[in-house]
Amino acid sequence: MTHWEDFYNTHLPPADFEDNRSLLKEFCERHNKLQNRIVLVTSGGTTVPLEHNTVRFVDNFSAGTRGSASAEYFLDHDYAVIFMHRHKSLEPFTRHFTGQQFFDMLDIADNSQSSTIAIKPDSVDVFAPVLAKYKIARETQMILYVNFTSVVDYMWLLRAACECLAAFEERAVLYLAAAVSDFYIPEDMMHRPSPVALLKSKLKFHFVRSQNFSPTHKMQSGDGAPTISLQLVPKMLAPLASLWVPHAFVVSFKLETDENLLIVKARDSLNKYKHKLVIANVLQTRKHRVVFVTPTDSYELHLSREQALQGLEIEEPIVADVVQKHGDFISSAEQRQ
Ligand code: PAZ
């Protein structure tokens, strides 16, 4: 595995990195002056490009449901929110009306002079509360959106966000819900296709993350079968928790496909990185059940069928619990001073 410092030394930041860094700096300075609590929510999956000038890449299933819903609930608890998400994944507020849903709520009325567009009366009750919350979050500048696509973009943005969050000390929460790839192709090992080879290549790739994924896979192409070697991504939770934001309340998520490994793996992670909380979930049941694993305890949060049918989202109690723990964490830090 590459060491985390080598990773940054050998991979260039994305083109929009300096713009995002300025936005993060401005947002954090403003909220720190106001003594606000702040949360970095990471959301969605990272890609692993297979070549320079990327046409093909490895992706994963994450839609950003957990992160985008959680961001809304943190706003309800008066946290300033940095929403660091995969480009084009679900976002707070707009997530409620995806695809054609939004157009289906609109009516258009034409007369000879002009056209008027209006929300259908039976959609107002659904749309108005979401729009009102969105407007408040934007007008009070309580949310900042920054996005990534590849695992390298994600790593650069994560470190830049941490640099800005360090000043908040105990008032910062890191809520790391993104599904970050465990492997990647280092810059110097990437395929550099000739323009002709690119044109010839007709195959599309979509590797699904799986427990059995071996770190070396063959990449087929129209011209034969080049072999690609996938390297392990350094575990950034190590420098993050011990060096970048050592005083923050760091929460990581752990996704498993095997229920029997859930708590063992979560506890391993806590022992290794010494952060505050792991929220463990199983792929198939993640929308209605999670397990909170702390250094001393583990317990389950779940939604009943009735609660799910009523439209309750599991992110609401998850965030309420994290906020409660964060409050206790701040109080005990204050008592020590
Ligand atoms: O984005 P989503 O709602 O579809 O999925 C959420 C999740 C399963 C990616 C998240 O809850 C999670 O477990 N993230 C960490 C994944 C990991 O173990 O790296």
Boltz pocket constraint, residues with backbone or C-beta under 6 A from the ligand:
constraints:
  - pocket:
      binder: B
      contacts: [[A, 43], [A, 44], [A, 61], [A, 62], [A, 63], [A, 64], [A, 65], [A, 66], [A, 67], [A, 176], [A, 177], [A, 178], [A, 179], [A, 180], [A, 253], [A, 254], [A, 255], [A, 256], [A, 279], [A, 281], [A, 286]]
      max_distance: 6.0
